[in-house]
Amino acid sequence: MSKLTNGLFEGINTKIKLIQRISFGYRNFGNLRSRIILCTNLFAANPKKEIKQLYAA
């Protein structure tokens, strides 16, 4: 027996199918793809960057 599951991917697929149903009528695939990436957090919008603040001495 294995403790690995595909629950994460099933959840992502469910979100994608829901977005496709809601967004019926998008003019192009790029808009649909952008919406899927935004809603499922597949890619980080901005990678965490360390911001160094400069202080006047």
N, CA, C and O atoms as a Tinker XYZ file with bonds, in Angstrom:
   228  protein
     1  N      0.850000   -1.179000    0.000000    73     2
     2  CA     0.000000    0.000000    0.000000    64     1     3
     3  C      0.894000    1.241000    0.000000    63     2     4     5
     4  O      1.972000    1.261000    0.595000    81     3
     5  N      0.424000    2.235000   -0.665000    73     3     6
     6  CA     1.159000    3.482000   -0.759000    64     5     7
     7  C      0.327000    4.606000   -0.156000    63     6     8     9
     8  O     -0.902000    4.597000   -0.230000    81     7
     9  N      1.004000    5.554000    0.429000    73     7    10
    10  CA     0.304000    6.695000    1.024000    64     9    11
    11  C      0.198000    7.870000    0.053000    63    10    12    13
    12  O     -0.262000    8.947000    0.432000    81    11
    13  N      0.615000    7.671000   -1.186000    73    11    14
    14  CA     0.533000    8.731000   -2.183000    64    13    15
    15  C     -0.876000    8.797000   -2.750000    63    14    16    17
    16  O     -1.501000    7.768000   -3.005000    81    15
    17  N     -1.370000   10.008000   -2.945000    73    15    18
    18  CA    -2.693000   10.187000   -3.536000    64    17    19
    19  C     -2.608000   11.213000   -4.656000    63    18    20    21
    20  O     -1.638000   11.965000   -4.759000    81    19
    21  N     -3.614000   11.231000   -5.472000    73    19    22
    22  CA    -3.671000   12.218000   -6.546000    64    21    23
    23  C     -4.717000   13.285000   -6.229000    63    22    24    25
    24  O     -5.250000   13.922000   -7.137000    81    23
    25  N     -5.005000   13.476000   -4.971000    73    23    26
    26  CA    -6.014000   14.442000   -4.544000    64    25    27
    27  C     -5.713000   15.862000   -4.989000    63    26    28    29
    28  O     -6.621000   16.602000   -5.365000    81    27
    29  N     -4.459000   16.241000   -4.948000    73    27    30
    30  CA    -4.068000   17.591000   -5.369000    64    29    31
    31  C     -4.431000   17.818000   -6.836000    63    30    32    33
    32  O     -5.005000   18.848000   -7.191000    81    31
    33  N     -4.094000   16.853000   -7.677000    73    31    34
    34  CA    -4.361000   17.000000   -9.108000    64    33    35
    35  C     -5.851000   16.916000   -9.414000    63    34    36    37
    36  O     -6.336000   17.586000  -10.326000    81    35
    37  N     -6.568000   16.111000   -8.671000    73    35    38
    38  CA    -8.021000   16.043000   -8.857000    64    37    39
    39  C     -8.666000   17.385000   -8.501000    63    38    40    41
    40  O     -9.602000   17.823000   -9.170000    81    39
    41  N     -8.166000   18.031000   -7.454000    73    39    42
    42  CA    -8.678000   19.349000   -7.078000    64    41    43
    43  C     -8.404000   20.391000   -8.144000    63    42    44    45
    44  O     -9.268000   21.212000   -8.454000    81    43
    45  N     -7.199000   20.360000   -8.708000    73    43    46
    46  CA    -6.846000   21.303000   -9.773000    64    45    47
    47  C     -7.720000   21.062000  -10.998000    63    46    48    49
    48  O     -8.210000   22.011000  -11.609000    81    47
    49  N     -7.916000   19.793000  -11.362000    73    47    50
    50  CA    -8.764000   19.479000  -12.519000    64    49    51
    51  C    -10.194000   19.949000  -12.298000    63    50    52    53
    52  O    -10.832000   20.440000  -13.229000    81    51
    53  N    -10.706000   19.805000  -11.083000    73    51    54
    54  CA   -12.060000   20.260000  -10.775000    64    53    55
    55  C    -12.168000   21.771000  -10.933000    63    54    56    57
    56  O    -13.151000   22.271000  -11.482000    81    55
    57  N    -11.153000   22.509000  -10.449000    73    55    58
    58  CA   -11.158000   23.966000  -10.600000    64    57    59
    59  C    -11.126000   24.362000  -12.071000    63    58    60    61
    60  O    -11.826000   25.286000  -12.482000    81    59
    61  N    -10.315000   23.666000  -12.863000    73    59    62
    62  CA   -10.212000   23.982000  -14.285000    64    61    63
    63  C    -11.549000   23.755000  -14.982000    63    62    64    65
    64  O    -11.978000   24.582000  -15.787000    81    63
    65  N    -12.204000   22.652000  -14.680000    73    63    66
    66  CA   -13.504000   22.371000  -15.297000    64    65    67
    67  C    -14.548000   23.402000  -14.888000    63    66    68    69
    68  O    -15.386000   23.792000  -15.700000    81    67
    69  N    -14.503000   23.846000  -13.636000    73    67    70
    70  CA   -15.429000   24.873000  -13.172000    64    69    71
    71  C    -15.186000   26.186000  -13.909000    63    70    72    73
    72  O    -16.135000   26.846000  -14.334000    81    71
    73  N    -13.924000   26.565000  -14.061000    73    71    74
    74  CA   -13.584000   27.802000  -14.774000    64    73    75
    75  C    -14.048000   27.714000  -16.224000    63    74    76    77
    76  O    -14.543000   28.696000  -16.775000    81    75
    77  N    -13.894000   26.548000  -16.844000    73    75    78
    78  CA   -14.338000   26.389000  -18.227000    64    77    79
    79  C    -15.849000   26.556000  -18.344000    63    78    80    81
    80  O    -16.332000   27.148000  -19.309000    81    79
    81  N    -16.591000   26.047000  -17.381000    73    79    82
    82  CA   -18.051000   26.197000  -17.424000    64    81    83
    83  C    -18.463000   27.649000  -17.221000    63    82    84    85
    84  O    -19.345000   28.155000  -17.914000    81    83
    85  N    -17.816000   28.314000  -16.265000    73    83    86
    86  CA   -18.165000   29.703000  -15.963000    64    85    87
    87  C    -17.757000   30.630000  -17.106000    63    86    88    89
    88  O    -18.491000   31.559000  -17.445000    81    87
    89  N    -16.603000   30.384000  -17.692000    73    87    90
    90  CA   -16.038000   31.314000  -18.670000    64    89    91
    91  C    -16.385000   30.932000  -20.102000    63    90    92    93
    92  O    -15.619000   31.228000  -21.019000    81    91
    93  N    -17.502000   30.292000  -20.307000    73    91    94
    94  CA   -17.930000   29.951000  -21.663000    64    93    95
    95  C    -18.076000   31.238000  -22.469000    63    94    96    97
    96  O    -18.825000   32.136000  -22.086000    81    95
    97  N    -17.363000   31.321000  -23.580000    73    95    98
    98  CA   -17.458000   32.496000  -24.420000    64    97    99
    99  C    -16.194000   33.339000  -24.447000    63    98   100   101
   100  O    -16.178000   34.389000  -25.089000    81    99
   101  N    -15.128000   32.909000  -23.765000    73    99   102
   102  CA   -13.869000   33.640000  -23.910000    64   101   103
   103  C    -13.449000   33.590000  -25.369000    63   102   104   105
   104  O    -13.602000   32.562000  -26.028000    81   103
   105  N    -12.925000   34.688000  -25.869000    73   103   106
   106  CA   -12.601000   34.766000  -27.287000    64   105   107
   107  C    -11.375000   33.941000  -27.658000    63   106   108   109
   108  O    -11.317000   33.380000  -28.753000    81   107
   109  N    -10.409000   33.861000  -26.773000    73   107   110
   110  CA    -9.220000   33.096000  -27.134000    64   109   111
   111  C     -8.729000   32.252000  -25.957000    63   110   112   113
   112  O     -9.105000   32.468000  -24.805000    81   111
   113  N     -7.892000   31.303000  -26.287000    73   111   114
   114  CA    -7.387000   30.370000  -25.287000    64   113   115
   115  C     -6.472000   31.067000  -24.288000    63   114   116   117
   116  O     -6.402000   30.652000  -23.131000    81   115
   117  N     -5.773000   32.112000  -24.706000    73   115   118
   118  CA    -4.855000   32.823000  -23.816000    64   117   119
   119  C     -5.558000   33.393000  -22.595000    63   118   120   121
   120  O     -5.033000   33.329000  -21.483000    81   119
   121  N     -6.749000   33.954000  -22.801000    73   119   122
   122  CA    -7.504000   34.495000  -21.666000    64   121   123
   123  C     -7.937000   33.396000  -20.714000    63   122   124   125
   124  O     -7.861000   33.557000  -19.496000    81   123
   125  N     -8.390000   32.276000  -21.266000    73   123   126
   126  CA    -8.793000   31.145000  -20.430000    64   125   127
   127  C     -7.601000   30.607000  -19.655000    63   126   128   129
   128  O     -7.712000   30.311000  -18.465000    81   127
   129  N     -6.470000   30.479000  -20.321000    73   127   130
   130  CA    -5.250000   29.979000  -19.672000    64   129   131
   131  C     -4.827000   30.906000  -18.538000    63   130   132   133
   132  O     -4.461000   30.441000  -17.458000    81   131
   133  N     -4.875000   32.202000  -18.775000    73   131   134
   134  CA    -4.510000   33.169000  -17.737000    64   133   135
   135  C     -5.426000   33.049000  -16.528000    63   134   136   137
   136  O     -4.968000   33.113000  -15.387000    81   135
   137  N     -6.709000   32.878000  -16.775000    73   135   138
   138  CA    -7.679000   32.735000  -15.682000    64   137   139
   139  C     -7.413000   31.466000  -14.875000    63   138   140   141
   140  O     -7.500000   31.476000  -13.647000    81   139
   141  N     -7.087000   30.370000  -15.570000    73   139   142
   142  CA    -6.798000   29.110000  -14.888000    64   141   143
   143  C     -5.562000   29.249000  -14.021000    63   142   144   145
   144  O     -5.562000   28.817000  -12.869000    81   143
   145  N     -4.515000   29.844000  -14.556000    73   143   146
   146  CA    -3.276000   30.016000  -13.790000    64   145   147
   147  C     -3.517000   30.905000  -12.583000    63   146   148   149
   148  O     -3.006000   30.628000  -11.498000    81   147
   149  N     -4.283000   31.963000  -12.756000    73   147   150
   150  CA    -4.573000   32.878000  -11.658000    64   149   151
   151  C     -5.375000   32.191000  -10.559000    63   150   152   153
   152  O     -5.062000   32.348000   -9.379000    81   151
   153  N     -6.391000   31.443000  -10.924000    73   151   154
   154  CA    -7.292000   30.842000   -9.939000    64   153   155
   155  C     -6.720000   29.606000   -9.263000    63   154   156   157
   156  O     -7.090000   29.302000   -8.129000    81   155
   157  N     -5.830000   28.889000   -9.929000    73   155   158
   158  CA    -5.298000   27.664000   -9.339000    64   157   159
   159  C     -3.927000   27.861000   -8.716000    63   158   160   161
   160  O     -3.373000   26.929000   -8.133000    81   159
   161  N     -3.375000   29.056000   -8.829000    73   159   162
   162  CA    -2.056000   29.359000   -8.267000    64   161   163
   163  C     -0.996000   28.385000   -8.765000    63   162   164   165
   164  O     -0.152000   27.934000   -7.991000    81   163
   165  N     -1.038000   28.059000  -10.057000    73   163   166
   166  CA    -0.056000   27.142000  -10.614000    64   165   167
   167  C      1.327000   27.780000  -10.675000    63   166   168   169
   168  O      2.339000   27.098000  -10.512000    81   167
   169  N      1.366000   29.070000  -10.905000    73   167   170
   170  CA     2.630000   29.791000  -10.942000    64   169   171
   171  C      2.535000   30.980000  -10.007000    63   170   172   173
   172  O      1.484000   31.612000   -9.900000    81   171
   173  N      3.622000   31.280000   -9.337000    73   171   174
   174  CA     3.639000   32.442000   -8.460000    64   173   175
   175  C      3.693000   33.698000   -9.329000    63   174   176   177
   176  O      4.493000   33.777000  -10.261000    81   175
   177  N      2.848000   34.669000   -9.025000    73   175   178
   178  CA     2.818000   35.901000   -9.804000    64   177   179
   179  C      4.136000   36.654000   -9.658000    63   178   180   181
   180  O      4.725000   37.086000  -10.649000    81   179
   181  N      4.586000   36.806000   -8.440000    73   179   182
   182  CA     5.859000   37.462000   -8.167000    64   181   183
   183  C      6.655000   36.575000   -7.223000    63   182   184   185
   184  O      6.216000   36.313000   -6.103000    81   183
   185  N      7.809000   36.114000   -7.656000    73   183   186
   186  CA     8.603000   35.306000   -6.740000    64   185   187
   187  C      9.030000   36.153000   -5.546000    63   186   188   189
   188  O      9.231000   37.362000   -5.660000    81   187
   189  N      9.160000   35.508000   -4.427000    73   187   190
   190  CA     9.541000   36.240000   -3.225000    64   189   191
   191  C     10.960000   36.770000   -3.396000    63   190   192   193
   192  O     11.908000   36.015000   -3.611000    81   191
   193  N     11.071000   38.052000   -3.297000    73   191   194
   194  CA    12.369000   38.699000   -3.418000    64   193   195
   195  C     12.648000   39.445000   -2.130000    63   194   196   197
   196  O     11.756000   40.035000   -1.521000    81   195
   197  N     13.883000   39.405000   -1.740000    73   195   198
   198  CA    14.273000   40.139000   -0.546000    64   197   199
   199  C     14.485000   41.596000   -0.937000    63   198   200   201
   200  O     15.272000   41.900000   -1.834000    81   199
   201  N     13.790000   42.474000   -0.270000    73   199   202
   202  CA    13.891000   43.899000   -0.563000    64   201   203
   203  C     14.811000   44.535000    0.471000    63   202   204   205
   204  O     14.574000   44.453000    1.676000    81   203
   205  N     15.844000   45.157000   -0.021000    73   203   206
   206  CA    16.786000   45.827000    0.870000    64   205   207
   207  C     16.449000   47.308000    0.895000    63   206   208   209
   208  O     16.389000   47.966000   -0.144000    81   207
   209  N     16.237000   47.809000    2.071000    73   207   210
   210  CA    15.923000   49.224000    2.207000    64   209   211
   211  C     17.203000   49.988000    2.522000    63   210   212   213
   212  O     18.038000   49.550000    3.314000    81   211
   213  N     17.327000   51.119000    1.890000    73   211   214
   214  CA    18.487000   51.963000    2.124000    64   213   215
   215  C     18.091000   53.082000    3.071000    63   214   216   217
   216  O     17.102000   53.779000    2.849000    81   215
   217  N     18.851000   53.241000    4.099000    73   215   218
   218  CA    18.589000   54.289000    5.081000    64   217   219
   219  C     19.664000   55.362000    4.963000    63   218   220   221
   220  O     20.847000   55.066000    4.794000    81   219
   221  N     19.230000   56.593000    5.053000    73   219   222
   222  CA    20.177000   57.707000    5.020000    64   221   223
   223  C     20.901000   57.769000    6.353000    63   222   224   225
   224  O     20.281000   57.687000    7.413000    81   223
   225  N     22.204000   57.912000    6.291000    73   223   226
   226  CA    22.998000   57.929000    7.524000    64   225   227
   227  C     23.160000   59.312000    8.065000    63   226   228
   228  O     23.801000   59.499000    9.099000    81   227
